[in-house]
């Protein structure tokens, strides 16, 4: 790829290498780690794209790997391990790819029960019910030891779900009570259904609500508040029959149909009989919800739904490996204000920043409540031609309705992993951001720690690793 069409030089070095599992104390740390930062950081992401001369096409195809940083009074310990899924075990034994991927199909590929992907479990990771759970799309999570990262098998929430239960990769934890919320779409051709689950802090299912859908929406994320859940239903429609009958990938089974419009579905968490309601919005696509919160005032009962809204879907920009984001759509942080009494849209507020931001993060300890700040990754070279990748860390403010701070790495360097926000338990005005930093020209990767409220000054600490790791997706942090 020539320089004038390549806005992400050497990006292939961040994807096309054999991942190494390891465990060691991090040395050579530069800067200062805050003394209150004690606990474990986790990131999940795809970490294998080639086997036996075959290369996956899509970022979502790779086998899931968990990386962790454990911050103690003695230092920082790094570890990373592949998630031991059924897919990984069978393909390790065969020495080749066996199962169809999200974006890759091939002659003779296999699927689970001939109707669904055998999941690589490569999307998110959370501590829950004294376990570490790794999540993938349309599958049970895999339980892991939170220290050693040893896989312990599928986790079924005490028998509440099975391997055919529609179960998404982007669960949410309610910080007020430790409940875990998740959802899943049943892709029936005649009666598609949105299933919403809530589990208590011990892993017992409290409720499962079913909300009929008009279409077979491809849906990745949700928003939650103490009383409501919210879903941005984009007109990205899954042709399930084509996936099953024609032997094509999920990516090839998705159709963008903007004439069907976009809606925000709002449902009460605890109501057994009150139906969900829908609010029509302009046709757009949402992969990730930033946060939601409720407000009751003289203006009535309001629900704020903050999202990253795009002109069209992003999944097509996750391919081909390693030439990603070649024609990435514009994306902006957008706030929707919904009147809960009239069930109507009050206002839509969009920020000007459009550099395809993704992987939004807020203070997880206050998720679902009113928060002014959020952080995310952006593509500084968004308007350039050719492949691109994340090279900006941004801080957004709903007080000013703008991106208030930006940190950008030099050319040929990249950022990865949802920039987790960790607040000092004793002082919510003090917080840090942790994310990955890739230096492919040197074959190096490090973790960066930023003062969350002074991003432009650059990292306050750098944690170099001994070997390359892949760019991650979603992250979490657990105090210890």
C-alpha positions in Angstrom: 0.0 0.0 0.0 1.5 3.3 -1.1 2.0 6.1 1.4 -0.5 8.5 -0.2 -3.3 5.9 0.4 -2.1 4.6 3.7 -3.1 6.6 6.8 -2.1 3.8 9.1 1.5 2.7 8.2 2.6 -0.6 9.6 -0.8 -1.4 10.9 -0.3 -5.0 9.7 2.3 -5.5 12.5 -0.5 -4.9 15.1 -2.6 -7.8 13.7 -0.5 -10.3 11.8 1.7 -12.0 14.4 1.4 -15.1 16.7 0.2 -14.1 20.1 2.3 -15.2 23.1 0.8 -16.2 26.4 2.8 -14.9 29.4 2.8 -13.8 33.0 5.4 -11.5 34.6 6.1 -8.4 36.7 6.2 -5.3 34.6 9.5 -3.5 34.7 10.8 -0.3 33.2 7.7 1.7 34.2 8.1 5.4 33.4 6.2 8.0 35.4 4.2 7.5 38.5 1.2 5.3 39.2 -1.3 6.8 41.7 -1.0 5.1 45.1 -4.8 4.6 45.3 -4.8 2.5 42.0 -5.0 -1.0 43.5 -6.9 -3.8 41.6 -7.1 -5.6 38.3 -7.6 -4.2 34.8 -8.9 -6.5 32.1 -9.3 -6.3 28.3 -10.7 -8.8 25.9 -10.1 -8.9 22.2 -9.4 -11.0 19.1 -5.8 -12.3 19.0 -5.4 -14.9 16.2 -6.1 -14.1 12.5 -4.0 -16.7 10.7 -3.6 -20.5 10.7 -2.1 -22.9 8.2 -1.8 -20.3 5.5 -5.4 -19.0 5.9 -6.2 -15.5 7.1 -9.4 -14.3 8.6 -11.0 -11.4 6.8 -12.7 -9.6 9.7 -11.5 -8.1 13.1 -14.4 -9.9 14.9 -13.2 -13.3 13.6 -10.1 -13.7 15.9 -10.0 -15.9 18.9 -10.5 -14.1 22.2 -7.6 -13.4 24.5 -7.7 -11.8 28.0 -4.9 -9.5 29.1 -4.7 -8.2 32.7 -2.7 -5.8 34.7 -2.8 -6.3 38.5 -1.8 -3.2 40.5 -0.5 -3.9 44.0 1.6 -2.2 46.5 4.6 -4.2 45.2 4.2 -3.3 41.5 2.2 -4.3 38.4 1.8 -7.8 37.2 0.8 -8.6 33.5 -0.7 -11.8 32.3 -2.5 -12.8 29.1 -4.1 -16.1 28.0 -6.4 -17.3 25.2 -9.9 -18.1 26.3 -10.2 -21.9 26.0 -13.4 -22.1 23.9 -14.6 -25.2 22.1 -13.7 -23.5 18.9 -10.1 -22.9 20.0 -9.6 -26.4 21.3 -10.8 -28.1 18.1 -8.8 -25.8 15.9 -5.7 -26.2 17.9 -6.0 -29.9 17.6 -6.7 -29.7 13.8 -4.0 -27.1 13.2 -6.3 -25.1 11.0 -9.5 -23.0 11.0 -12.5 -25.3 11.3 -15.4 -22.9 12.1 -17.0 -20.1 10.1 -16.3 -16.6 11.4 -18.3 -13.4 11.8 -16.8 -12.2 8.5 -15.2 -15.3 7.0 -16.8 -18.3 5.5 -14.9 -21.1 3.6 -15.7 -24.4 2.0 -16.4 -27.1 4.6 -16.6 -24.7 7.5 -18.7 -25.7 10.5 -21.2 -23.9 12.7 -22.8 -24.8 16.0 -25.9 -26.9 15.6 -25.8 -25.8 11.9 -27.5 -22.6 12.9 -25.1 -20.3 14.7 -21.4 -19.5 15.0 -19.1 -21.4 17.4 -18.1 -18.3 19.3 -14.6 -17.0 19.7 -15.7 -15.1 22.8 -13.6 -12.0 22.0 -15.6 -9.0 23.0 -15.8 -8.1 26.7 -14.8 -9.2 30.2 -16.2 -8.4 33.6 -15.7 -9.6 37.2 -19.1 -10.9 38.5 -20.2 -13.4 41.2 -16.6 -14.1 42.3 -15.6 -15.0 38.7 -14.1 -13.4 35.7 -16.5 -13.7 32.8 -15.5 -13.4 29.1 -18.3 -12.6 26.7 -18.9 -13.2 23.0 -21.8 -12.6 20.7 -24.8 -15.0 20.9 -23.1 -17.3 23.4 -22.8 -18.1 27.1 -19.9 -16.4 28.7 -16.8 -18.3 29.7 -15.7 -18.3 33.4 -12.1 -17.7 34.1 -9.9 -17.5 37.2 -9.5 -13.7 37.8 -5.8 -14.0 38.7 -4.4 -16.8 36.6 -6.9 -16.4 33.7 -7.4 -20.2 33.5 -10.6 -21.0 31.7 -13.2 -22.8 33.8 -15.9 -23.5 31.2 -19.1 -22.0 30.1 -21.1 -20.1 32.8 -24.8 -20.7 32.7 -26.0 -18.5 35.6 -26.9 -21.4 37.7 -28.7 -23.2 34.9 -30.7 -20.1 33.7 -29.3 -20.1 30.1 -28.0 -22.6 27.6 -25.8 -22.7 24.5 -28.9 -21.8 22.4 -30.0 -18.9 24.5 -29.7 -15.6 22.6 -27.1 -13.8 24.8 -25.1 -10.8 23.7 -21.5 -9.8 24.3 -22.1 -6.4 25.9 -23.5 -7.0 29.4 -24.0 -4.2 31.9 -23.5 -4.2 35.6 -25.7 -2.0 37.8 -23.3 -0.4 40.3 -26.1 0.2 42.8 -26.8 -3.5 43.5 -24.3 -5.6 41.5 -27.0 -6.9 39.2 -25.9 -8.0 35.7 -28.1 -7.1 32.8 -27.9 -8.5 29.3 -30.0 -9.1 26.2 -30.2 -11.2 23.1 -32.1 -11.1 19.8 -34.0 -14.2 18.6 -33.6 -14.0 14.8 -36.9 -15.6 13.9 -38.1 -14.8 10.3 -41.7 -14.4 11.5 -41.5 -13.3 15.2 -38.1 -11.7 16.0 -37.8 -11.0 19.7 -35.6 -8.9 22.0 -34.9 -10.8 25.2 -33.7 -8.8 28.2 -32.2 -10.6 31.3 -31.4 -9.4 34.8 -29.4 -11.5 37.3 -28.7 -10.7 40.9 -25.2 -10.4 42.3 -24.9 -14.1 43.1 -25.8 -15.3 39.5 -29.5 -16.0 39.9 -31.8 -14.9 37.2 -34.3 -12.4 38.5 -36.3 -11.8 35.3 -36.4 -12.3 31.6 -38.5 -9.9 29.5 -39.4 -10.5 25.9 -40.1 -7.5 23.6 -41.4 -8.2 20.0 -39.4 -6.7 17.2 -40.6 -5.7 13.7 -37.3 -6.7 12.2 -34.3 -8.9 12.8 -32.1 -6.1 14.1 -28.4 -6.6 14.5 -27.8 -5.2 18.0 -24.6 -5.0 20.0 -25.2 -2.7 23.0 -27.7 -1.4 25.5 -28.2 1.4 28.0 -29.6 1.1 31.5 -30.7 3.2 34.4 -32.1 2.2 37.8 -35.5 1.7 36.3 -35.2 1.4 32.5 -33.2 -0.2 29.7 -32.8 1.4 26.3 -31.9 0.1 22.9 -31.0 1.9 19.7 -32.6 -0.3 16.9 -30.8 0.5 13.7 -32.0 -0.8 10.3 -29.0 -3.2 10.0 -31.0 -6.4 9.4 -29.8 -10.0 9.8 -30.9 -12.4 7.0 -30.8 -15.5 9.2 -32.1 -17.8 6.5 -29.2 -16.8 4.2 -26.7 -17.5 7.0 -28.1 -20.9 7.6 -29.0 -22.0 4.0 -26.3 -20.3 1.8 -23.2 -21.0 3.9 -22.2 -17.3 4.2 -20.7 -15.4 7.1 -22.7 -13.2 9.4 -21.2 -10.1 7.7 -22.5 -11.3 4.4 -26.0 -11.9 5.9 -26.4 -8.3 7.2 -28.3 -5.8 5.1 -28.4 -2.0 5.6 -32.0 -0.9 5.0 -32.3 2.7 6.0 -35.8 2.9 4.6 -36.9 0.9 7.6 -35.8 3.7 9.9 -34.2 3.7 13.4 -36.0 3.7 16.7 -35.1 3.8 20.4 -36.9 1.1 22.4 -37.4 1.9 26.1 -38.6 -0.7 28.6 -39.0 -0.8 32.3 -36.6 -3.2 34.0 -39.1 -4.6 36.6 -42.5 -4.2 35.0 -44.1 -7.6 34.0 -47.0 -6.3 32.0 -46.2 -2.7 30.9 -45.1 -2.9 27.2 -42.0 -1.2 25.9 -42.4 1.9 23.8 -40.5 3.1 20.8 -39.4 6.6 19.7 -38.6 7.1 16.0 -35.3 8.9 15.2 -33.6 9.7 11.9 -32.1 6.7 10.2 -28.7 6.1 11.6 -26.5 3.4 13.1 -25.4 2.9 16.7 -22.9 0.3 17.8 -22.3 1.6 21.3 -24.2 3.4 24.0 -22.2 5.9 26.0 -24.5 6.1 29.1 -28.2 6.7 30.1 -29.7 8.5 33.0 -33.1 9.6 34.3 -34.2 13.0 35.5 -37.3 14.2 37.3 -37.9 17.9 37.5 -40.5 20.6 36.6 -40.0 19.5 33.0 -41.4 16.0 33.7 -39.8 12.6 33.8 -37.0 12.4 31.2 -34.7 9.7 30.0 -31.3 10.7 28.5 -29.9 8.3 26.0 -26.3 9.1 25.0 -24.9 7.2 22.0 -22.3 7.2 19.2 -24.4 7.7 16.1 -23.1 6.9 12.6 -24.3 7.6 9.1 -24.1 3.8 8.3 -22.8 0.6 9.9 -19.2 0.2 10.9 -18.8 -3.6 10.6 -17.8 -3.3 7.0 -14.8 -1.2 8.1 -13.5 -4.0 10.3 -12.2 -5.8 7.1 -10.1 -6.8 5.4 -7.4 -7.5 8.0 -5.2 -5.5 8.3 -6.6 -2.7 6.1 -9.3 -1.4 8.4 -11.5 1.8 8.4 -10.7 2.6 4.7 -14.1 4.3 4.3 -15.1 4.8 7.9 -18.4 6.6 8.3 -18.7 9.9 10.2 -19.8 9.3 13.8 -20.8 11.8 16.5 -21.7 11.7 20.2 -25.4 12.3 20.3 -27.8 12.8 23.2 -31.5 11.9 22.9 -33.9 13.3 25.5 -37.0 11.2 25.8 -40.2 12.2 27.7 -41.2 9.2 29.7 -44.7 10.5 30.3 -45.6 11.3 26.7 -43.2 8.6 25.3 -42.0 11.1 22.8 -38.6 12.6 21.7 -38.0 16.0 23.3 -34.6 16.8 21.8 -31.6 15.5 19.9 -28.2 17.1 20.7 -25.2 16.2 18.5 -21.6 17.2 19.0 -19.4 18.4 16.2 -16.6 15.9 16.6 -17.1 13.3 13.8 -13.8 11.4 13.6 -15.5 8.0 14.0 -15.1 7.8 17.8 -15.7 4.4 19.4 -15.3 2.4 22.6 -16.9 5.0 24.9 -16.3 4.7 28.7 -17.6 6.4 31.8 -17.0 5.9 35.5 -18.5 2.4 35.8 -19.2 3.0 39.5 -21.8 5.6 38.5 -23.0 4.1 35.3 -26.8 4.7 34.7 -26.7 8.0 36.5 -26.1 11.5 35.3 -22.5 11.9 34.2 -21.0 14.9 32.4 -17.8 13.2 31.2 -17.0 10.3 28.9 -13.9 9.1 27.2 -13.3 7.3 23.9 -10.9 6.5 21.1 -11.0 8.5 17.8 -9.4 8.3 14.4 -7.5 11.5 13.9 -6.8 10.6 10.2 -10.6 10.1 9.6 -10.7 12.4 6.6 -7.6 10.9 4.9 -7.9 8.2 2.2 -6.8 4.6 2.8 -6.8 2.5 5.9 -6.8 4.1 9.3 -6.8 3.2 13.0 -7.4 4.8 16.4 -4.8 7.4 17.3 -6.7 9.8 19.5 -7.9 9.6 23.1 -10.8 12.0 23.6 -12.8 13.4 26.6 -16.3 14.5 25.9 -18.4 16.9 28.1 -22.2 17.1 28.1 -21.9 20.4 30.0 -20.4 22.0 26.9 -21.8 19.5 24.4 -18.3 19.1 22.9 -15.1 17.1 22.9 -13.2 19.1 25.6 -9.8 17.3 25.4 -7.8 15.4 22.9 -4.5 13.5 23.1 -3.0 12.2 19.8 -0.1 9.8 19.4 2.5 10.4 16.6 2.1 9.0 13.1 2.7 5.3 12.9 1.6 4.8 16.5 -1.9 3.7 17.5 -4.2 3.3 20.5 -6.4 0.3 21.4 -8.8 -1.0 23.9 -11.8 0.8 25.4 -10.2 3.5 27.6 -11.3 2.3 31.0 -12.0 5.1 33.5 -11.0 4.3 37.1 -12.0 6.9 39.8 -10.4 7.2 43.2 -12.9 5.7 45.7 -12.1 8.4 48.1 -12.2 11.3 45.7 -14.4 11.1 42.5 -12.7 14.2 41.2 -9.5 12.2 40.8 -9.5 9.5 38.1 -7.2 7.8 35.6 -7.7 6.4 32.1 -5.9 3.2 31.0 -5.5 2.2 27.3 -3.2 0.3 25.0 -0.4 2.1 22.9 1.1 0.4 19.9 4.5 1.2 18.4 4.7 -1.2 15.5 7.9 0.3 14.0 9.7 -0.8 17.2 7.7 -4.0 17.6 6.5 -2.7 21.0 3.3 -2.2 23.0 2.7 -0.5 26.3 -0.2 0.5 28.5 -0.7 4.2 29.1 -2.2 5.8 32.2 -3.6 9.3 31.9 -5.0 11.8 34.4 -8.6 11.5 33.3 -9.2 15.3 33.6 -6.0 16.4 31.8 -5.7 14.2 28.7 -3.7 16.7 26.6 -0.7 16.6 29.0 -0.1 13.0 27.9 0.3 9.9 30.0 1.4 10.1 33.6 2.8 6.6 33.4 3.9 4.1 30.8 3.9 0.3 31.4 6.0 -1.4 28.7 5.3 -5.1 27.9 7.9 -7.7 26.9 6.1 -8.7 23.7 3.3 -7.6 21.3 -0.3 -8.1 22.1 -3.3 -7.4 19.8 -5.6 -4.4 20.0 -8.4 -5.2 22.4 -12.1 -4.4 22.5 -13.8 -3.9 25.8 -12.3 -3.5 29.3 -13.1 -3.4 33.0 -11.4 -2.7 36.3 -12.0 -4.3 39.6 -10.7 -2.7 42.9 -9.1 -5.2 45.3 
